[in-house]
């Protein structure tokens, strides 16, 4: 069963396929090649739905989209939905990470709590037999922020995020280790029954 993932990020396509592969091997995750919608929502749920609706409308396929980010306790949950552009539009992941580290430079270790959040939207276009379907599920990955980047794996804020129960950053975990415990893994755990009921053919 073909499902389009509403992203132009090849890392996410690979990660999603890796997470879903064992549980739902019948799903083939395809990258999205259409125009990017304006993400003008005010929450992870809203932005995930905006992207999934656009991909489903463009391709006619069931669509998945995630909106994810890092939420820092001492910043009141920011960067949150602004994680990908925290340093400004077009600045990139390194600039985002460096700015966040600079903002927290004087914050003591015990106050550097943070979590990754992932909200996944599932949008299934209407057919002659079934009406359109939409749902959003979520997952959270708690941890803390390191004082410097470590590790060459992962992407985004992974090099400065130390998950609870670990002494290394998310960028120092193997892909399999990360896929077993990450915010996306937890969101997909919630998404699997939704996909089975509404996407996988009977």
CORVEN-V857442 format. One line per field, one symbol per residue. psi: psi as a letter, one per 20 degrees, with the letter a starting at -180 (. if undefined). burial: # if it has 16 or more other ideal C-beta (glycine too) atoms within 10 Angstrom, else .. Layout:
BEGIN
psi=???
burial=???
END
This chain:
BEGIN
psi=pppppmqjohghgggghgghgghmiipopqqpjaqprpnjrjrggghghggggggghhhjqqqqqqprrpopgijkiqhcijgikhjqpjhrhghggggggghjhjpqhijkqrqpqppppppoqqrhhqrqpqqprrqqnqbrpriqqpqjaarcjgijpoqpjqjrrhiiqrhggghhirhhghhhhhhghgghhigpq.
burial=..#####....##.##.###...#..#.####....#.#....#############.##.############.....####.##.##.....#..###.##..#..#....##############.........#####.#.####..###..#.########.....#####....##.########..##.##...#...
END
